[in-house]
Amino acid sequence: MAQLGEVSAAAKIIEEANIAGSPLEFYRVIVRAIMGDVSGAIEALKTVSDNGWCYPAWLRAEPAISNLNAVPGYQRIATLHGAA
């Protein structure tokens, strides 16, 4: 939905979804990045990483989070997961 321009609706759905502790939390990172909420996206990425999510290929290839590449918090997590 966010990639189709329905960013507000996507944000509402993803924030209300009961996905805590799930790898699906990564979608919170994506939606926040698309919204331009860089600090929220980094915080969501930290949360999902702390909960055990580890998919370096997604960190390297997901175009929706490319705006996070230069952010120090992103770089630390990417390095931790071997994606840097």
Residue pairs with C-beta under 8 A, 6 or more apart in sequence:
1 7
1 9
1 10
1 13
2 10
2 11
2 30
2 31
2 34
2 35
2 64
3 34
3 64
7 31
7 34
7 35
10 31
10 34
11 31
11 32
11 35
14 27
14 28
14 31
15 28
17 24
19 25
19 27
19 28
21 51
23 48
23 53
23 55
25 44
25 47
25 48
25 51
25 53
26 45
26 48
26 53
26 55
26 58
28 41
28 44
28 47
28 48
29 41
29 44
29 45
29 48
29 65
30 41
30 62
30 64
30 65
32 38
32 40
32 41
32 44
33 41
33 64
33 65
33 67
33 68
34 64
36 67
38 67
38 68
38 71
41 65
41 68
42 68
42 71
42 73
42 74
45 65
45 68
45 73
45 74
45 77
46 73
46 77
49 77
49 80
49 81
54 81
55 81
56 78
56 81
56 82
56 83
57 83
59 65
59 77
59 78
59 81
59 83
60 78
60 83
65 74
68 74
69 75
75 84
78 84
